[in-house]
Amino acid sequence: MTKQAADIPNALYLMFATQDIDAVLAQPHFAPPSLISEGFIHACLTHQVPYVVQRFYSAVPDITLLIIDPKLVTAEIKYESASVSEYGDFPHIYGQLNTDAIIEVQQYSQDDFVV
């Protein structure tokens, strides 16, 4: 049986313009520019999704979420503070993301993330 985000209490979320999803999923490993420039991939937890979308993706009309099971990620994950402490520590993936850790692809809807 396929896992879904509801089955994973600590699921990680990555968001993308929907048009970019096929290219990400076609790779065995995903390495965005932030991995080179900052040393990690930015991710977030369920309660952080609305903040991240508003802060960084407000101009993107069609957003798709990749939902990741952290137990399947082969790279190290560290939970680190950000400049906005009210949302808690954010997960950072220190290495390429193995795309077989993606358990669900979901169209973003603000209604799904009311906190």
Backbone as JSON Lines, residues from 0, in Angstrom:
{"i":0,"aa":"M","n":[0.84,-1.19,0.0],"ca":[0.0,0.0,0.0],"c":[0.88,1.25,0.0]}
{"i":1,"aa":"T","n":[0.49,2.23,-0.76],"ca":[1.23,3.47,-0.87],"c":[0.98,4.35,0.35]}
{"i":2,"aa":"K","n":[2.04,4.91,0.88],"ca":[1.9,5.84,2.0],"c":[1.37,7.17,1.49]}
{"i":3,"aa":"Q","n":[0.68,7.89,2.36],"ca":[0.24,9.24,2.06],"c":[0.66,10.14,3.2]}
{"i":4,"aa":"A","n":[0.62,11.43,2.97],"ca":[1.06,12.4,3.98],"c":[0.36,12.19,5.31]}
{"i":5,"aa":"A","n":[-0.9,11.82,5.29],"ca":[-1.64,11.62,6.54],"c":[-1.05,10.48,7.37]}
{"i":6,"aa":"D","n":[-0.34,9.57,6.71],"ca":[0.28,8.44,7.4],"c":[1.64,8.78,8.0]}
{"i":7,"aa":"I","n":[2.19,9.93,7.65],"ca":[3.53,10.32,8.07],"c":[3.42,11.59,8.92]}
{"i":8,"aa":"P","n":[3.49,11.49,10.24],"ca":[3.29,12.67,11.09],"c":[4.36,13.75,10.91]}
{"i":9,"aa":"N","n":[5.57,13.39,10.52],"ca":[6.66,14.37,10.36],"c":[7.03,14.56,8.89]}
{"i":10,"aa":"A","n":[6.05,14.42,8.0],"ca":[6.32,14.56,6.57],"c":[6.97,15.91,6.28]}
{"i":11,"aa":"L","n":[7.87,15.9,5.31],"ca":[8.51,17.12,4.84],"c":[7.84,17.56,3.55]}
{"i":12,"aa":"Y","n":[7.83,18.85,3.3],"ca":[7.21,19.4,2.11],"c":[8.21,20.25,1.33]}
{"i":13,"aa":"L","n":[8.19,20.05,0.02],"ca":[8.89,20.93,-0.91],"c":[7.83,21.47,-1.85]}
{"i":14,"aa":"M","n":[7.97,22.7,-2.31],"ca":[6.98,23.23,-3.24],"c":[7.66,23.75,-4.49]}
{"i":15,"aa":"F","n":[6.9,23.63,-5.59],"ca":[7.4,24.0,-6.91],"c":[6.26,24.56,-7.75]}
{"i":16,"aa":"A","n":[6.64,25.32,-8.76],"ca":[5.67,25.66,-9.79],"c":[5.29,24.33,-10.44]}
{"i":17,"aa":"T","n":[4.02,24.12,-10.66],"ca":[3.54,22.84,-11.18],"c":[4.25,22.45,-12.46]}
{"i":18,"aa":"Q","n":[4.58,23.4,-13.3],"ca":[5.25,23.11,-14.57],"c":[6.62,22.46,-14.39]}
{"i":19,"aa":"D","n":[7.23,22.58,-13.21],"ca":[8.56,22.03,-12.97],"c":[8.56,20.63,-12.37]}
{"i":20,"aa":"I","n":[7.41,20.14,-11.97],"ca":[7.33,18.88,-11.23],"c":[7.85,17.68,-12.03]}
{"i":21,"aa":"D","n":[7.46,17.56,-13.29],"ca":[7.88,16.4,-14.08],"c":[9.4,16.3,-14.17]}
{"i":22,"aa":"A","n":[10.07,17.42,-14.32],"ca":[11.54,17.41,-14.4],"c":[12.16,16.94,-13.09]}
{"i":23,"aa":"V","n":[11.59,17.35,-11.97],"ca":[12.11,16.93,-10.66],"c":[11.9,15.43,-10.47]}
{"i":24,"aa":"L","n":[10.71,14.96,-10.77],"ca":[10.38,13.54,-10.54],"c":[11.09,12.6,-11.51]}
{"i":25,"aa":"A","n":[11.57,13.11,-12.63],"ca":[12.25,12.27,-13.62],"c":[13.66,11.89,-13.19]}
{"i":26,"aa":"Q","n":[14.17,12.51,-12.16],"ca":[15.54,12.28,-11.7],"c":[15.56,11.32,-10.5]}
{"i":27,"aa":"P","n":[16.6,10.52,-10.38],"ca":[16.71,9.69,-9.17],"c":[17.07,10.51,-7.94]}
{"i":28,"aa":"H","n":[17.74,11.65,-8.15],"ca":[18.13,12.56,-7.08],"c":[17.88,13.98,-7.52]}
{"i":29,"aa":"F","n":[17.45,14.8,-6.57],"ca":[17.16,16.2,-6.85],"c":[18.16,17.07,-6.11]}
{"i":30,"aa":"A","n":[18.78,18.01,-6.85],"ca":[19.76,18.91,-6.26],"c":[19.49,20.33,-6.76]}
{"i":31,"aa":"P","n":[18.7,21.11,-6.02],"ca":[18.4,22.49,-6.45],"c":[19.61,23.4,-6.24]}
{"i":32,"aa":"P","n":[19.57,24.6,-6.8],"ca":[20.69,25.55,-6.61],"c":[21.03,25.81,-5.15]}
{"i":33,"aa":"S","n":[20.05,25.76,-4.24],"ca":[20.34,26.04,-2.83],"c":[21.31,25.02,-2.23]}
{"i":34,"aa":"L","n":[21.34,23.82,-2.8],"ca":[22.26,22.81,-2.28],"c":[23.71,23.26,-2.5]}
{"i":35,"aa":"I","n":[23.97,23.9,-3.62],"ca":[25.31,24.4,-3.9],"c":[25.57,25.72,-3.17]}
{"i":36,"aa":"S","n":[24.61,26.64,-3.22],"ca":[24.84,27.97,-2.64],"c":[24.76,28.0,-1.12]}
{"i":37,"aa":"E","n":[23.9,27.15,-0.53],"ca":[23.73,27.18,0.92],"c":[24.12,25.88,1.62]}
{"i":38,"aa":"G","n":[24.3,24.82,0.84],"ca":[24.71,23.55,1.42],"c":[23.57,22.63,1.8]}
{"i":39,"aa":"F","n":[22.33,23.04,1.55],"ca":[21.19,22.2,1.9],"c":[19.98,22.55,1.05]}
{"i":40,"aa":"I","n":[18.98,21.68,1.11],"ca":[17.7,21.9,0.45],"c":[16.72,22.37,1.51]}
{"i":41,"aa":"H","n":[16.05,23.48,1.24],"ca":[15.04,24.0,2.15],"c":[13.79,23.12,2.06]}
{"i":42,"aa":"A","n":[13.27,22.73,3.2],"ca":[12.0,21.99,3.26],"c":[11.18,22.61,4.38]}
{"i":43,"aa":"C","n":[9.98,22.12,4.57],"ca":[9.16,22.61,5.68],"c":[8.24,21.5,6.16]}
{"i":44,"aa":"L","n":[7.66,21.74,7.33],"ca":[6.69,20.83,7.92],"c":[5.28,21.32,7.59]}
{"i":45,"aa":"T","n":[4.29,20.52,7.87],"ca":[2.9,20.85,7.51],"c":[2.49,22.24,7.99]}
{"i":46,"aa":"H","n":[2.75,22.57,9.25],"ca":[2.3,23.85,9.78],"c":[3.08,25.04,9.21]}
{"i":47,"aa":"Q","n":[4.2,24.77,8.53],"ca":[5.02,25.84,7.95],"c":[4.67,26.13,6.49]}
{"i":48,"aa":"V","n":[3.91,25.24,5.86],"ca":[3.61,25.37,4.43],"c":[2.97,26.72,4.09]}
{"i":49,"aa":"P","n":[1.9,27.16,4.79],"ca":[1.29,28.44,4.41],"c":[2.26,29.62,4.48]}
{"i":50,"aa":"Y","n":[3.1,29.64,5.5],"ca":[4.09,30.72,5.62],"c":[5.06,30.7,4.45]}
{"i":51,"aa":"V","n":[5.59,29.53,4.11],"ca":[6.57,29.42,3.02],"c":[5.93,29.81,1.69]}
{"i":52,"aa":"V","n":[4.72,29.35,1.44],"ca":[4.04,29.71,0.19],"c":[3.84,31.22,0.12]}
{"i":53,"aa":"Q","n":[3.36,31.81,1.2],"ca":[3.12,33.26,1.2],"c":[4.42,34.04,1.02]}
{"i":54,"aa":"R","n":[5.45,33.61,1.7],"ca":[6.73,34.36,1.71],"c":[7.51,34.21,0.41]}
{"i":55,"aa":"F","n":[7.53,33.0,-0.17],"ca":[8.42,32.74,-1.29],"c":[7.72,32.37,-2.6]}
{"i":56,"aa":"Y","n":[6.45,32.05,-2.56],"ca":[5.76,31.57,-3.76],"c":[4.49,32.35,-4.06]}
{"i":57,"aa":"S","n":[4.32,33.53,-3.51],"ca":[3.08,34.28,-3.69],"c":[2.84,34.66,-5.16]}
{"i":58,"aa":"A","n":[3.89,34.77,-5.93],"ca":[3.74,35.13,-7.35],"c":[3.56,33.92,-8.25]}
{"i":59,"aa":"V","n":[3.62,32.72,-7.68],"ca":[3.47,31.5,-8.47],"c":[2.01,31.09,-8.44]}
{"i":60,"aa":"P","n":[1.35,31.11,-9.6],"ca":[-0.1,30.86,-9.6],"c":[-0.5,29.4,-9.39]}
{"i":61,"aa":"D","n":[0.36,28.48,-9.72],"ca":[0.01,27.06,-9.68],"c":[1.13,26.3,-8.97]}
{"i":62,"aa":"I","n":[0.91,25.93,-7.71],"ca":[1.95,25.31,-6.89],"c":[1.61,23.85,-6.62]}
{"i":63,"aa":"T","n":[2.63,23.02,-6.74],"ca":[2.5,21.61,-6.4],"c":[3.46,21.29,-5.27]}
{"i":64,"aa":"L","n":[2.99,20.49,-4.32],"ca":[3.8,20.08,-3.18],"c":[4.32,18.67,-3.4]}
{"i":65,"aa":"L","n":[5.57,18.48,-3.05],"ca":[6.14,17.14,-2.98],"c":[6.2,16.81,-1.5]}
{"i":66,"aa":"I","n":[5.6,15.7,-1.14],"ca":[5.55,15.29,0.26],"c":[6.51,14.13,0.44]}
{"i":67,"aa":"I","n":[7.38,14.27,1.43],"ca":[8.51,13.37,1.6],"c":[8.44,12.66,2.95]}
{"i":68,"aa":"D","n":[8.73,11.38,2.93],"ca":[8.86,10.62,4.17],"c":[10.3,10.79,4.65]}
{"i":69,"aa":"P","n":[10.52,11.48,5.76],"ca":[11.9,11.71,6.2],"c":[12.67,10.43,6.52]}
{"i":70,"aa":"K","n":[11.96,9.35,6.83],"ca":[12.64,8.09,7.11],"c":[13.25,7.47,5.86]}
{"i":71,"aa":"L","n":[12.79,7.9,4.69],"ca":[13.29,7.36,3.42],"c":[14.4,8.21,2.8]}
{"i":72,"aa":"V","n":[14.64,9.39,3.35],"ca":[15.65,10.3,2.82],"c":[17.03,9.77,3.19]}
{"i":73,"aa":"T","n":[17.91,9.64,2.2],"ca":[19.25,9.1,2.46],"c":[20.23,10.16,2.94]}
{"i":74,"aa":"A","n":[19.96,11.43,2.66],"ca":[20.82,12.52,3.12],"c":[20.46,12.89,4.56]}
{"i":75,"aa":"E","n":[21.36,13.58,5.22],"ca":[21.1,14.01,6.59],"c":[20.07,15.14,6.62]}
{"i":76,"aa":"I","n":[19.15,15.07,7.57],"ca":[18.16,16.12,7.77],"c":[18.44,16.77,9.12]}
{"i":77,"aa":"K","n":[18.56,18.09,9.11],"ca":[18.75,18.84,10.35],"c":[17.59,19.82,10.49]}
{"i":78,"aa":"Y","n":[17.1,19.95,11.7],"ca":[16.04,20.92,12.0],"c":[16.7,22.13,12.63]}
{"i":79,"aa":"E","n":[16.63,23.26,11.91],"ca":[17.38,24.44,12.32],"c":[16.49,25.67,12.37]}
{"i":80,"aa":"S","n":[16.87,26.58,13.24],"ca":[16.07,27.79,13.4],"c":[16.19,28.67,12.17]}
{"i":81,"aa":"A","n":[15.16,29.46,11.97],"ca":[15.12,30.42,10.87],"c":[14.87,31.8,11.46]}
{"i":82,"aa":"S","n":[14.82,32.78,10.61],"ca":[14.62,34.14,11.1],"c":[13.22,34.34,11.69]}
{"i":83,"aa":"V","n":[12.29,33.46,11.34],"ca":[10.92,33.56,11.85],"c":[10.72,32.43,12.86]}
{"i":84,"aa":"S","n":[10.99,32.72,14.12],"ca":[10.98,31.68,15.15],"c":[9.59,31.18,15.51]}
{"i":85,"aa":"E","n":[8.55,31.94,15.19],"ca":[7.19,31.53,15.55],"c":[6.76,30.25,14.85]}
{"i":86,"aa":"Y","n":[7.47,29.85,13.8],"ca":[7.12,28.63,13.07],"c":[8.0,27.44,13.47]}
{"i":87,"aa":"G","n":[8.88,27.64,14.42],"ca":[9.74,26.56,14.88],"c":[10.9,26.31,13.92]}
{"i":88,"aa":"D","n":[11.61,25.25,14.17],"ca":[12.76,24.9,13.35],"c":[12.29,24.34,12.0]}
{"i":89,"aa":"F","n":[13.05,24.67,10.96],"ca":[12.74,24.21,9.62],"c":[13.67,23.05,9.25]}
{"i":90,"aa":"P","n":[13.16,22.04,8.56],"ca":[14.01,20.94,8.13],"c":[14.87,21.35,6.93]}
{"i":91,"aa":"H","n":[16.14,21.01,7.0],"ca":[17.08,21.23,5.91],"c":[17.69,19.88,5.54]}
{"i":92,"aa":"I","n":[17.7,19.6,4.27],"ca":[18.24,18.32,3.77],"c":[19.65,18.59,3.26]}
{"i":93,"aa":"Y","n":[20.63,18.0,3.93],"ca":[22.04,18.24,3.62],"c":[22.57,17.2,2.64]}
{"i":94,"aa":"G","n":[22.18,17.35,1.41],"ca":[22.59,16.46,0.33],"c":[21.47,16.37,-0.68]}
{"i":95,"aa":"Q","n":[21.74,15.66,-1.74],"ca":[20.71,15.47,-2.76],"c":[19.53,14.71,-2.17]}
{"i":96,"aa":"L","n":[18.35,15.04,-2.63],"ca":[17.15,14.33,-2.2],"c":[16.92,13.15,-3.13]}
{"i":97,"aa":"N","n":[16.91,11.96,-2.57],"ca":[16.55,10.79,-3.37],"c":[15.04,10.85,-3.62]}
{"i":98,"aa":"T","n":[14.66,10.89,-4.88],"ca":[13.26,11.13,-5.21],"c":[12.36,9.94,-4.87]}
{"i":99,"aa":"D","n":[12.93,8.8,-4.54],"ca":[12.08,7.69,-4.1],"c":[11.57,7.91,-2.67]}
{"i":100,"aa":"A","n":[12.02,8.99,-2.02],"ca":[11.49,9.35,-0.7],"c":[10.21,10.18,-0.82]}
{"i":101,"aa":"I","n":[9.87,10.58,-2.05],"ca":[8.64,11.35,-2.28],"c":[7.48,10.37,-2.25]}
{"i":102,"aa":"I","n":[6.57,10.58,-1.31],"ca":[5.47,9.63,-1.15],"c":[4.16,10.14,-1.73]}
{"i":103,"aa":"E","n":[4.1,11.43,-2.01],"ca":[2.86,12.0,-2.53],"c":[3.16,13.29,-3.27]}
{"i":104,"aa":"V","n":[2.4,13.52,-4.32],"ca":[2.45,14.77,-5.07],"c":[1.05,15.36,-4.96]}
{"i":105,"aa":"Q","n":[0.96,16.6,-4.5],"ca":[-0.35,17.19,-4.2],"c":[-0.42,18.62,-4.7]}
{"i":106,"aa":"Q","n":[-1.48,18.95,-5.37],"ca":[-1.72,20.33,-5.78],"c":[-1.95,21.16,-4.52]}
{"i":107,"aa":"Y","n":[-1.29,22.31,-4.42],"ca":[-1.44,23.15,-3.23],"c":[-2.79,23.85,-3.25]}
{"i":108,"aa":"S","n":[-3.47,23.8,-2.14],"ca":[-4.7,24.54,-1.91],"c":[-4.61,25.13,-0.51]}
{"i":109,"aa":"Q","n":[-4.78,26.41,-0.4],"ca":[-4.7,27.06,0.9],"c":[-5.7,26.46,1.88]}
{"i":110,"aa":"D","n":[-6.82,25.99,1.39],"ca":[-7.85,25.39,2.26],"c":[-7.36,24.13,2.96]}
{"i":111,"aa":"D","n":[-6.38,23.44,2.37],"ca":[-5.85,22.22,2.97],"c":[-4.9,22.51,4.13]}
{"i":112,"aa":"F","n":[-4.46,23.75,4.28],"ca":[-3.45,24.09,5.27],"c":[-3.88,25.22,6.19]}
{"i":113,"aa":"V","n":[-5.1,25.18,6.63],"ca":[-5.57,26.18,7.58],"c":[-5.01,25.82,8.95]}
{"i":114,"aa":"V","n":[-4.3,26.75,9.54],"ca":[-3.69,26.48,10.86],"c":[-4.27,27.38,11.92]}
